[in-house]
Amino acid sequence: MISRIIKISMLSIVLLTSACIEQIDFDVPTEFQNTTVIVGKIVKGNPSTVEVFVQKVFDFAFEGEVFVNAQSVRIVNEAGNKLDVPGAGPGRYKLIISDASSFDVEVGSAYSIEVGLFDGQSFKSTPQVLVAVPEMNSIDHRLVNKEVLNFENVLEVQPRIEYAVNTSLINQTTQTPTNIKWDFERTYKQSDTEGGECYVNGFADFDLIQTVNAKELNTSSIDDYLILEQRLSNTMVEGQYVSVIQEALDDNALEFWEQVQGLSTNSGTFYEPPPGQIATNLEVTSQTDGSVFGYFYATQHDTLHVFVDSIFINQFTPICPRPPGQNPNPPCDDCCDCGLLEDGTMVKPDFWLN
């Protein structure tokens, strides 16, 4: 999920905070030269994990994001003990903390990260106290008809799946209301024409980062709270699970994600407030010129999985086999070997019951 946020939202931070009208040639503002974007979190779980993404924003050439391979990424506890977070892909660093490790991950303890780049830049976050997450009671889902704009900008009625959460907002450690953020992952089944079965993981279709400010709601729980809407597709016919991942946020982390949410929905019109500079708890610790955006936080997860299939959506045509094309001998694709799917695996997920 963090990867998606970096790709879609973090470049917008730089673009929106320096936007102007009818300006063709301009120099990169000093505060955005050699800019690094870092987003990460430590999650208490079984096992506990650390995930960090590092991205470099070089200029305004609209060439997209540039992920950075850092020289070092470390997680630090309040006693000063450190663990290296190994690379897990371009700009991505992930650590699974073994139960046998002496590096304990506990609610109420504080954690930070240190990141060093090969160009000499280095950064650190301020220590963040790990917040306990309330457990979700249930996720309700239903098929509804909604009036939406189609590709021709005409209103029409289309089916959607709505997902709504029922959950407490009370932190069981402090017995106080807790801010909440939801992430969503989706896994669907795809069979090929040779009898193979694969499970494809990705992100559920959604437009907004979903958060709840517990102080604004002034309640101990929420019921039937809409958090996700999904379009129907033939990828659901053989079965699809949406994993709803609930996180707890302190007030500062909530502010960060609310600002990112505002950036992701800001269309840049005069009727919207200017985005301003986004909050960050990272600072530069080297003498090398440059700046940093992003956020590191400490949290706990609670996850529920919701299943839909052909009967639920009333659609029965699977992805494969596809209609025959003009080529009488087409090359093998994922319909003749689902193992070719980039994000697919033949290993059935633990939560897959059917």
Secondary structure, 3 states (H helix, E strand, C coil): CHHHHHHHHHHHHHHHHCCCCCCCCCCCCHHHCCEEEEEEEEEECCCEEEEEEEEEECCCCCCCCEECCCCEEEEEECCCCEEECCEEECCEEEEEECCCCCCCCCCCCEEEEEEECCCCCEEEECCEECCCCCCEEEEEEEEEEEEEECCCCCEEEEEEEEEEEEEECEECCCCEECEEEEEEEEEEEEECCCCCEEEEEECCCCCCCEEECHHHHCCCEEEEEEEEEEECCHHHCCCEEEEEEEEEECHHHHHHHHHHHHHHHCCCCCCCCCCCCCCCCEEECCCCCCEEEEEEEEEEEEEEEEEECHHHHCCCCCCCCCCCCCCCCCCCCCCCCHHHCCCEECCCCCCCCC
